[in-house]
């Protein structure tokens, strides 16, 4: 159903949204969306760093030592 919207359809939708909500409301809404996206990206990056640091702490050193070779 939405495969055939095209550019004229998108422009019509944009005009209707602009008329209904007004320019000020849309700009503030887009600002909030931008802040949300930034916060989401920051959270994903922090989660990735946390997982990497946990994996680094759990990494086991498997190199043979001189004490193991003598036994």
Secondary structure by P-SEA (a helix, b strand, c coil): ccccccaaaaaaaaaaaaaaccaaaaaaaaaaaaaaaaaaaaaaaaaaaaaaaaaaaaccccccccccccc
